């Protein structure tokens, strides 16, 4: 797998909240080849602070998403430092002046990539985890005629109030670093980023994960080594304004605010025509199985399959072989109509 990527430039891209990016850059990577009928396309949007390489554990000749059979498109989330973001956009939209970007803004850019750039009329599958799942739900609601199957895992159609509290704690932790300077920092707010990582650590895995010392499976001998060796490097290289931009996008995700849905979540979910397999993680503290159980009740062709175990939200991260096998089997089943 190559770490490289391509970029689609969108001229005068108007965002849902009214701002206009003179040039919005949507970075993406593809795996496999588009067949003659353009009927083998899969869309795999990225998660929070990840990029196109973060999902390669899902793709390969030994996986359900076999690039010899499918053409997998992985678009990067706006704000992730690869697509248009506070850290790579010139004034007047640089840094803290970067405009608010919604999940629907991301999906609209991806729709242009899929339809106008690649000429694809229907996607065999839209799949994503965490913020990728937020985008997957939005695709299923916003473009029901294009999505044959959808597999959102460790995600939701709407960010819950409890999830919002978590995101607010991250925002406060990062912005309270004196070096942050209201987003106009000369040097990275290192202390804020370090604290951000440690807050994240308490939510990313479950209580039993820590109680049983499961971090030892990742090669760490004790808790402090896990925090400094796993979590802190995960965010140390991130731009603080980029993280805040993505937090806002995550916090404001809600398919019921799709035009025509009038804030009615059951109505929005009821409009989904795709075969949809929602796959929460048993111990996820961000997107709970209970929330997904409720959502699936409103989706005509919706089903639920819960990822078992103690890895919590990071069941979707590709680090635990058992979770990888579970997710891959689910992808294969959905594509095969099982």
C-alpha angles and dihedrals in degrees: 000000000000124000090212125106144190127234131220113202116213113198120221092353108194114212125216093249091055105261120124125217107208087212120012112192118209109193117201144161130211132208123198129002131292108242125230094265092044087230101126101069124135124185119210113179119198130253134233112309091351130113137203092288092057092076101048091106086073095053130067147089089280093051136077087247092064110176088211087067106024136047104223118198116195112191119192119236116249106256097032095109094253102065116043107313141156089265098054105031120098124232137316086039100037126124115337090002092068108122126245111271122199131208087251090056088056092047092048091054090047090049089057090049093050100042107029102029100037099022093229116157100182135027119217090208141001110198133171144148130225105338086005087059090052087056092045091056091047091052091051092050099037099041108025092156091060103044116078095174135008131196114185110177129186088003144087143219090246133025107246127227091250091051089050091056089055091050091049090054090054092049093049093046093053099041095048091068104106088222090064091076095191090305095306095103123159092201127027115273091245097174091051092049091049092050090045089057093051093050089050091051092064092057104034095070130033130256092253089051089062096036091055094042092238090161085080086074086066092054101263119130100201142010098262091051089051092051094048097036102040111021104033095051088049091069104017093093095044123105111243094223090050090054091050092049091053091045090057091050091050094045093053098046111129126144090199089072090062108123109273096024096087094209092300107137097187089050092051092049091046090058092064111109098177124104095255127195111189111199117188123177116248094235101029111145095191103047108021125208089236091062092050092047088057093046095050091056089070098046112092095215096024125135134177129222116173121213105232126219143055103285093098118193091351088066080093095053101085095239100107113067092209092055092045090054092047094051093044091051090051091051090050092049094050093048090048093049095248 
